[in-house]
Amino acid sequence: MELIELISIRIDEVRSQCGQDITELARRAGIKNKTLWKTLHGNREMKADELVALCYVLKLDFNHFINEKIQEDLDARCWKAIRDLSTNPHSFES
């Protein structure tokens, strides 16, 4: 499962547990209702500012979305970036 898919599923689960419908969550997060519906149903990727707003409204921190497999993937990506930077220090310059 991709991270973005997991995030959408978990946000929808928390929304449901809190008894909020998508319309109310969208209003509170400052996201258009149709946009949020498409996002939570996998028809659109979530933008970073939308994720932050949803986490704020639902009182979630980002660790809520991290499972062991995702943590391993993030760790591997970080170590790769560190190795790449150490072998080519100019690789991250614009």
N, C-alpha and C positions, 0 to 999 in steps of 0.2 A: 504494500500500500504506500503510495506517495505521501509525503508530508502534508501537502496542501489538501489532499483528500482526508487525511486523518484530522487535520485542524477543522475542516468543515463539519465532519461527523461529530467531533467532540463539542464544538460550539452548539450544534443543533441538539445534542443530548442535554447539555447544561441548560439551554434555552427551554427545552421541554420540561426538565426537572423543576425549573423555577416557575413553570406555569405561564411563561410568556409566549404569546404568539409571535410570528415573524413580523407582523405589522408593528407591534409595540416595540420589539427589539430594534427594528430598523429605525423607528422614530427616535428612540432613546440614543442610538448610536450615530444618528445623523446620516444614515444611509437610505437611499431610495428602497422602498419595499420590494419592488420588482428585482432590483439589483441584488438585494440580500437573498431573496428566494432563489434566484438563478445560482448564486454562489453556493448556498447550502445544499442545493440539489445537483452540484457538479457540472453546471452548464456555463460556469464562468470562474476564472481564477480570482481569488481574494487579493486585494491590494494591501500593502503593509499598513497604511493608515486605517483601513477598515478593520484589520485584525487588532490593532491597538485600541480602537474605539470599542470593539466588541468585548475585548478583554476587560476594559475599564468598566463597561456597563454590567458585565456578568461577574465582575470581581475575580477574574482569573489571572494567574501569572503564566508566563510562557512555559514554565516547567510542566504545566498541565498537559501539554501536547507532546512531550518528549517520552518516548518509550526506549527500551534498551537498544533495539535495532537502529532507531534514529540517532540515538546518542553515539553508537559505534560509527555510523556513517558520518556524523558531524566531526567526531574525533579524527577519523581518517582524512577527511577533507582539510581539517586544520593542520594536521601533520604534513600533508602533501604541500600545502601552501607554505609552511615553514621550510620544508626541504627545497622547494622551488626558489624561495627567496634567498636561501643560504647559498645555492649554487648559481643563482643569477640575480644579484641584488637590484638590478635595474628593471626587472620583469614587471614590477608593479607601478612603474612611473608612467605618467601620461605622455 
